[in-house]
Amino acid sequence: MTDASNRALEILRSPDHFQWYLIPLLACILYVYIVEIQKRNWHVVLAGLILSASEFCWEMLNALVLHFSQYSAVWTTPGDTAYLILVGLNIEIWMMFFVAGVIVLKTLPGDKTIKILGLPNRVMIPLLWGLFCAFVETVLNRWDALVWAYSWWNWPSIYLVVVGYTVPFLLITWVYDTFSIKSKVYVLLFFLITDAIMWIVFVNALKWI
Protein backbone atom coordinates (compact mmCIF):
# COMPACT_ATOMS: atom_id res chain seq x y z
CA MET A 1 0.00 0.00 0.00
CA THR A 2 1.35 3.45 -0.90
CA ASP A 3 2.44 5.97 1.69
CA ALA A 4 -0.33 8.31 0.55
CA SER A 5 -2.91 5.55 1.08
CA ASN A 6 -1.66 4.91 4.61
CA ARG A 7 -1.67 8.62 5.44
CA ALA A 8 -5.21 8.97 4.14
CA LEU A 9 -6.45 5.98 6.12
CA GLU A 10 -4.90 7.40 9.30
CA ILE A 11 -7.10 10.51 9.16
CA LEU A 12 -10.13 9.01 7.41
CA ARG A 13 -13.36 10.44 8.88
CA SER A 14 -11.57 11.70 11.96
CA PRO A 15 -13.19 14.81 13.52
CA ASP A 16 -9.89 15.76 15.16
CA HIS A 17 -8.86 18.01 12.26
CA PHE A 18 -11.89 20.30 12.19
CA GLN A 19 -11.19 23.88 11.10
CA TRP A 20 -13.53 26.86 11.47
CA TYR A 21 -13.09 27.93 7.84
CA LEU A 22 -15.67 25.27 6.96
CA ILE A 23 -18.40 27.52 8.37
CA PRO A 24 -17.86 30.46 5.96
CA LEU A 25 -17.44 27.97 3.11
CA LEU A 26 -20.82 26.48 3.99
CA ALA A 27 -22.30 29.99 4.14
CA CYS A 28 -20.97 30.72 0.64
CA ILE A 29 -22.53 27.52 -0.75
CA LEU A 30 -25.86 28.34 0.88
CA TYR A 31 -25.71 31.87 -0.52
CA VAL A 32 -25.15 30.57 -4.06
CA TYR A 33 -28.16 28.28 -3.87
CA ILE A 34 -30.40 30.78 -2.06
CA VAL A 35 -29.77 33.33 -4.83
CA GLU A 36 -30.79 30.80 -7.49
CA ILE A 37 -33.81 29.68 -5.45
CA GLN A 38 -34.96 33.30 -5.09
CA LYS A 39 -34.76 33.60 -8.87
CA ARG A 40 -36.74 30.36 -9.08
CA ASN A 41 -33.95 29.02 -11.25
CA TRP A 42 -34.76 25.42 -10.42
CA HIS A 43 -32.92 24.03 -13.44
CA VAL A 44 -29.60 25.39 -12.17
CA VAL A 45 -30.31 24.38 -8.56
CA LEU A 46 -31.17 20.80 -9.46
CA ALA A 47 -28.37 20.39 -12.01
CA GLY A 48 -25.83 21.71 -9.48
CA LEU A 49 -27.03 19.25 -6.85
CA ILE A 50 -27.01 16.41 -9.39
CA LEU A 51 -23.32 17.04 -10.14
CA SER A 52 -22.35 16.99 -6.46
CA ALA A 53 -24.41 13.84 -5.78
CA SER A 54 -22.97 12.02 -8.80
CA GLU A 55 -19.45 13.09 -7.79
CA PHE A 56 -19.93 11.49 -4.39
CA CYS A 57 -20.87 8.21 -6.08
CA TRP A 58 -17.78 8.45 -8.27
CA GLU A 59 -15.61 9.08 -5.21
CA MET A 60 -16.89 5.95 -3.50
CA LEU A 61 -15.98 3.93 -6.58
CA ASN A 62 -12.50 5.44 -6.39
CA ALA A 63 -12.24 4.40 -2.75
CA LEU A 64 -13.20 0.85 -3.71
CA VAL A 65 -10.16 0.75 -6.01
CA LEU A 66 -7.99 1.02 -2.90
CA HIS A 67 -9.92 -1.76 -1.15
CA PHE A 68 -9.61 -4.23 -4.03
CA SER A 69 -6.07 -3.31 -5.07
CA GLN A 70 -4.73 -2.94 -1.52
CA TYR A 71 -2.32 -0.52 -3.17
CA SER A 72 -3.95 2.82 -3.96
CA ALA A 73 -7.07 4.55 -5.13
CA VAL A 74 -6.80 6.24 -8.52
CA TRP A 75 -6.47 9.57 -6.70
CA THR A 76 -5.77 10.11 -3.01
CA THR A 77 -5.99 13.24 -0.84
CA PRO A 78 -3.76 12.54 2.17
CA GLY A 79 -2.86 16.15 2.93
CA ASP A 80 -4.17 18.66 5.45
CA THR A 81 -7.95 18.81 5.56
CA ALA A 82 -10.65 19.69 8.04
CA TYR A 83 -12.31 16.32 7.35
CA LEU A 84 -11.44 13.44 5.01
CA ILE A 85 -14.69 11.81 3.89
CA LEU A 86 -13.15 9.21 1.58
CA VAL A 87 -9.52 8.48 0.69
CA GLY A 88 -9.83 10.65 -2.42
CA LEU A 89 -12.40 13.16 -1.20
CA ASN A 90 -11.96 15.74 1.51
CA ILE A 91 -14.75 18.04 2.62
CA GLU A 92 -13.18 21.04 0.88
CA ILE A 93 -13.29 19.30 -2.50
CA TRP A 94 -16.86 18.17 -1.99
CA MET A 95 -17.90 21.72 -1.08
CA MET A 96 -16.30 22.89 -4.31
CA PHE A 97 -18.37 20.39 -6.30
CA PHE A 98 -21.57 21.78 -4.77
CA VAL A 99 -20.94 25.01 -6.68
CA ALA A 100 -18.93 23.66 -9.64
CA GLY A 101 -22.04 22.69 -11.60
CA VAL A 102 -23.64 26.07 -10.92
CA ILE A 103 -20.48 27.84 -12.12
CA VAL A 104 -20.39 25.86 -15.38
CA LEU A 105 -24.09 26.44 -16.07
CA LYS A 106 -23.97 30.15 -15.23
CA THR A 107 -21.25 30.65 -17.86
CA LEU A 108 -23.37 29.14 -20.64
CA PRO A 109 -24.77 31.68 -23.11
CA GLY A 110 -28.54 31.86 -23.31
CA ASP A 111 -28.27 31.25 -27.05
CA LYS A 112 -27.36 27.61 -27.64
CA THR A 113 -26.38 28.31 -31.27
CA ILE A 114 -23.43 30.57 -30.44
CA LYS A 115 -20.11 28.98 -31.36
CA ILE A 116 -16.77 29.47 -29.64
CA LEU A 117 -13.69 28.84 -31.79
CA GLY A 118 -15.94 26.99 -34.22
CA LEU A 119 -17.42 24.63 -31.63
CA PRO A 120 -20.90 24.78 -30.05
CA ASN A 121 -20.74 26.65 -26.76
CA ARG A 122 -22.39 23.64 -25.06
CA VAL A 123 -19.22 21.69 -25.94
CA MET A 124 -16.54 24.35 -25.68
CA ILE A 125 -17.47 25.77 -22.27
CA PRO A 126 -17.58 22.39 -20.45
CA LEU A 127 -14.30 21.53 -22.22
CA LEU A 128 -12.64 24.76 -21.09
CA TRP A 129 -13.80 24.20 -17.51
CA GLY A 130 -12.57 20.60 -17.72
CA LEU A 131 -9.14 21.81 -18.88
CA PHE A 132 -9.05 24.39 -16.09
CA CYS A 133 -9.93 21.81 -13.42
CA ALA A 134 -7.35 19.39 -14.81
CA PHE A 135 -4.75 22.16 -14.60
CA VAL A 136 -5.66 22.87 -10.97
CA GLU A 137 -5.55 19.17 -10.14
CA THR A 138 -2.14 18.87 -11.78
CA VAL A 139 -0.84 21.73 -9.62
CA LEU A 140 -2.26 20.03 -6.53
CA ASN A 141 -0.53 16.83 -7.59
CA ARG A 142 2.78 18.66 -8.02
CA TRP A 143 2.30 19.98 -4.46
CA ASP A 144 1.63 16.43 -3.19
CA ALA A 145 -1.81 17.50 -1.96
CA LEU A 146 -3.51 15.14 -4.40
CA VAL A 147 -1.59 11.96 -5.17
CA TRP A 148 -1.75 9.87 -8.35
CA ALA A 149 -0.28 6.37 -8.08
CA TYR A 150 -0.96 4.86 -11.51
CA SER A 151 0.99 5.66 -14.68
CA TRP A 152 -2.16 5.95 -16.79
CA TRP A 153 -3.53 8.62 -14.42
CA ASN A 154 -0.41 10.63 -13.81
CA TRP A 155 1.79 13.32 -15.26
CA PRO A 156 2.36 13.69 -18.19
CA SER A 157 -0.50 11.36 -19.18
CA ILE A 158 -3.27 13.56 -17.81
CA TYR A 159 -5.72 13.16 -20.69
CA LEU A 160 -7.91 10.96 -18.47
CA VAL A 161 -7.96 13.71 -15.85
CA VAL A 162 -9.25 16.11 -18.52
CA VAL A 163 -11.86 13.55 -19.57
CA GLY A 164 -12.76 12.92 -15.93
CA TYR A 165 -13.81 16.54 -15.53
CA THR A 166 -15.06 17.36 -19.02
CA VAL A 167 -17.49 14.45 -19.36
CA PRO A 168 -19.43 15.27 -16.14
CA PHE A 169 -19.56 18.93 -17.17
CA LEU A 170 -20.84 17.95 -20.62
CA LEU A 171 -23.44 15.63 -19.11
CA ILE A 172 -24.67 18.18 -16.58
CA THR A 173 -24.96 20.74 -19.40
CA TRP A 174 -27.02 18.26 -21.42
CA VAL A 175 -29.23 17.49 -18.42
CA TYR A 176 -29.66 21.21 -17.78
CA ASP A 177 -30.69 21.92 -21.38
CA THR A 178 -32.90 18.91 -22.13
CA PHE A 179 -34.41 17.51 -18.92
CA SER A 180 -37.58 18.89 -17.38
CA ILE A 181 -37.60 19.93 -13.73
CA LYS A 182 -39.48 16.74 -12.87
CA SER A 183 -36.90 14.62 -14.69
CA LYS A 184 -34.07 16.45 -12.93
CA VAL A 185 -35.68 15.66 -9.58
CA TYR A 186 -35.79 11.97 -10.51
CA VAL A 187 -32.12 12.01 -11.56
CA LEU A 188 -31.14 13.72 -8.31
CA LEU A 189 -33.13 11.20 -6.27
CA PHE A 190 -31.46 8.35 -8.18
CA PHE A 191 -27.99 9.56 -7.22
CA LEU A 192 -28.97 10.35 -3.64
CA ILE A 193 -30.45 6.89 -3.16
CA THR A 194 -27.43 5.29 -4.86
CA ASP A 195 -25.08 7.25 -2.60
CA ALA A 196 -27.03 6.22 0.50
CA ILE A 197 -27.07 2.53 -0.48
CA MET A 198 -23.35 2.52 -1.31
CA TRP A 199 -22.52 4.26 1.96
CA ILE A 200 -24.61 1.83 4.03
CA VAL A 201 -23.14 -1.20 2.26
CA PHE A 202 -19.49 -0.26 1.73
CA VAL A 203 -18.88 2.03 4.72
CA ASN A 204 -21.21 0.92 7.50
CA ALA A 205 -21.73 -2.78 6.76
CA LEU A 206 -18.64 -4.05 4.95
CA LYS A 207 -16.26 -1.30 6.10
CA TRP A 208 -14.46 -1.47 2.77
CA ILE A 209 -14.13 2.28 2.34
C-alpha positions as CSV (number, residue, x, y, z in Angstrom):
1,M,0.0,0.0,0.0
2,T,1.3,3.4,-0.9
3,D,2.4,6.0,1.7
4,A,-0.3,8.3,0.5
5,S,-2.9,5.5,1.1
6,N,-1.7,4.9,4.6
7,R,-1.7,8.6,5.4
8,A,-5.2,9.0,4.1
9,L,-6.5,6.0,6.1
10,E,-4.9,7.4,9.3
11,I,-7.1,10.5,9.2
12,L,-10.1,9.0,7.4
13,R,-13.4,10.4,8.9
14,S,-11.6,11.7,12.0
15,P,-13.2,14.8,13.5
16,D,-9.9,15.8,15.2
17,H,-8.9,18.0,12.3
18,F,-11.9,20.3,12.2
19,Q,-11.2,23.9,11.1
20,W,-13.5,26.9,11.5
21,Y,-13.1,27.9,7.8
22,L,-15.7,25.3,7.0
23,I,-18.4,27.5,8.4
24,P,-17.9,30.5,6.0
25,L,-17.4,28.0,3.1
26,L,-20.8,26.5,4.0
27,A,-22.3,30.0,4.1
28,C,-21.0,30.7,0.6
29,I,-22.5,27.5,-0.7
30,L,-25.9,28.3,0.9
31,Y,-25.7,31.9,-0.5
32,V,-25.2,30.6,-4.1
33,Y,-28.2,28.3,-3.9
34,I,-30.4,30.8,-2.1
35,V,-29.8,33.3,-4.8
36,E,-30.8,30.8,-7.5
37,I,-33.8,29.7,-5.5
38,Q,-35.0,33.3,-5.1
39,K,-34.8,33.6,-8.9
40,R,-36.7,30.4,-9.1
41,N,-33.9,29.0,-11.3
42,W,-34.8,25.4,-10.4
43,H,-32.9,24.0,-13.4
44,V,-29.6,25.4,-12.2
45,V,-30.3,24.4,-8.6
46,L,-31.2,20.8,-9.5
47,A,-28.4,20.4,-12.0
48,G,-25.8,21.7,-9.5
49,L,-27.0,19.2,-6.9
50,I,-27.0,16.4,-9.4
51,L,-23.3,17.0,-10.1
52,S,-22.4,17.0,-6.5
53,A,-24.4,13.8,-5.8
54,S,-23.0,12.0,-8.8
55,E,-19.5,13.1,-7.8
56,F,-19.9,11.5,-4.4
57,C,-20.9,8.2,-6.1
58,W,-17.8,8.5,-8.3
59,E,-15.6,9.1,-5.2
60,M,-16.9,6.0,-3.5
61,L,-16.0,3.9,-6.6
62,N,-12.5,5.4,-6.4
63,A,-12.2,4.4,-2.7
64,L,-13.2,0.8,-3.7
65,V,-10.2,0.7,-6.0
66,L,-8.0,1.0,-2.9
67,H,-9.9,-1.8,-1.2
68,F,-9.6,-4.2,-4.0
69,S,-6.1,-3.3,-5.1
70,Q,-4.7,-2.9,-1.5
71,Y,-2.3,-0.5,-3.2
72,S,-3.9,2.8,-4.0
73,A,-7.1,4.5,-5.1
74,V,-6.8,6.2,-8.5
75,W,-6.5,9.6,-6.7
76,T,-5.8,10.1,-3.0
77,T,-6.0,13.2,-0.8
78,P,-3.8,12.5,2.2
79,G,-2.9,16.2,2.9
80,D,-4.2,18.7,5.4
81,T,-7.9,18.8,5.6
82,A,-10.7,19.7,8.0
83,Y,-12.3,16.3,7.3
84,L,-11.4,13.4,5.0
85,I,-14.7,11.8,3.9
86,L,-13.1,9.2,1.6
87,V,-9.5,8.5,0.7
88,G,-9.8,10.7,-2.4
89,L,-12.4,13.2,-1.2
90,N,-12.0,15.7,1.5
91,I,-14.7,18.0,2.6
92,E,-13.2,21.0,0.9
93,I,-13.3,19.3,-2.5
94,W,-16.9,18.2,-2.0
95,M,-17.9,21.7,-1.1
96,M,-16.3,22.9,-4.3
97,F,-18.4,20.4,-6.3
98,F,-21.6,21.8,-4.8
99,V,-20.9,25.0,-6.7
100,A,-18.9,23.7,-9.6
101,G,-22.0,22.7,-11.6
102,V,-23.6,26.1,-10.9
103,I,-20.5,27.8,-12.1
104,V,-20.4,25.9,-15.4
105,L,-24.1,26.4,-16.1
106,K,-24.0,30.2,-15.2
107,T,-21.3,30.6,-17.9
108,L,-23.4,29.1,-20.6
109,P,-24.8,31.7,-23.1
110,G,-28.5,31.9,-23.3
111,D,-28.3,31.3,-27.0
112,K,-27.4,27.6,-27.6
113,T,-26.4,28.3,-31.3
114,I,-23.4,30.6,-30.4
115,K,-20.1,29.0,-31.4
116,I,-16.8,29.5,-29.6
117,L,-13.7,28.8,-31.8
118,G,-15.9,27.0,-34.2
119,L,-17.4,24.6,-31.6
120,P,-20.9,24.8,-30.1
121,N,-20.7,26.6,-26.8
122,R,-22.4,23.6,-25.1
123,V,-19.2,21.7,-25.9
124,M,-16.5,24.3,-25.7
125,I,-17.5,25.8,-22.3
126,P,-17.6,22.4,-20.4
127,L,-14.3,21.5,-22.2
128,L,-12.6,24.8,-21.1
129,W,-13.8,24.2,-17.5
130,G,-12.6,20.6,-17.7
131,L,-9.1,21.8,-18.9
132,F,-9.1,24.4,-16.1
133,C,-9.9,21.8,-13.4
134,A,-7.4,19.4,-14.8
135,F,-4.7,22.2,-14.6
136,V,-5.7,22.9,-11.0
137,E,-5.5,19.2,-10.1
138,T,-2.1,18.9,-11.8
139,V,-0.8,21.7,-9.6
140,L,-2.3,20.0,-6.5
141,N,-0.5,16.8,-7.6
142,R,2.8,18.7,-8.0
143,W,2.3,20.0,-4.5
144,D,1.6,16.4,-3.2
145,A,-1.8,17.5,-2.0
146,L,-3.5,15.1,-4.4
147,V,-1.6,12.0,-5.2
148,W,-1.7,9.9,-8.4
149,A,-0.3,6.4,-8.1
150,Y,-1.0,4.9,-11.5
151,S,1.0,5.7,-14.7
152,W,-2.2,5.9,-16.8
153,W,-3.5,8.6,-14.4
154,N,-0.4,10.6,-13.8
155,W,1.8,13.3,-15.3
156,P,2.4,13.7,-18.2
157,S,-0.5,11.4,-19.2
158,I,-3.3,13.6,-17.8
159,Y,-5.7,13.2,-20.7
160,L,-7.9,11.0,-18.5
161,V,-8.0,13.7,-15.9
162,V,-9.2,16.1,-18.5
163,V,-11.9,13.5,-19.6
164,G,-12.8,12.9,-15.9
165,Y,-13.8,16.5,-15.5
166,T,-15.1,17.4,-19.0
167,V,-17.5,14.4,-19.4
168,P,-19.4,15.3,-16.1
169,F,-19.6,18.9,-17.2
170,L,-20.8,17.9,-20.6
171,L,-23.4,15.6,-19.1
172,I,-24.7,18.2,-16.6
173,T,-25.0,20.7,-19.4
174,W,-27.0,18.3,-21.4
175,V,-29.2,17.5,-18.4
176,Y,-29.7,21.2,-17.8
177,D,-30.7,21.9,-21.4
178,T,-32.9,18.9,-22.1
179,F,-34.4,17.5,-18.9
180,S,-37.6,18.9,-17.4
181,I,-37.6,19.9,-13.7
182,K,-39.5,16.7,-12.9
183,S,-36.9,14.6,-14.7
184,K,-34.1,16.4,-12.9
185,V,-35.7,15.7,-9.6
186,Y,-35.8,12.0,-10.5
187,V,-32.1,12.0,-11.6
188,L,-31.1,13.7,-8.3
189,L,-33.1,11.2,-6.3
190,F,-31.5,8.3,-8.2
191,F,-28.0,9.6,-7.2
192,L,-29.0,10.4,-3.6
193,I,-30.4,6.9,-3.2
194,T,-27.4,5.3,-4.9
195,D,-25.1,7.2,-2.6
196,A,-27.0,6.2,0.5
197,I,-27.1,2.5,-0.5
198,M,-23.3,2.5,-1.3
199,W,-22.5,4.3,2.0
200,I,-24.6,1.8,4.0
201,V,-23.1,-1.2,2.3
202,F,-19.5,-0.3,1.7
203,V,-18.9,2.0,4.7
204,N,-21.2,0.9,7.5
205,A,-21.7,-2.8,6.8
206,L,-18.6,-4.1,5.0
207,K,-16.3,-1.3,6.1
208,W,-14.5,-1.5,2.8
209,I,-14.1,2.3,2.3
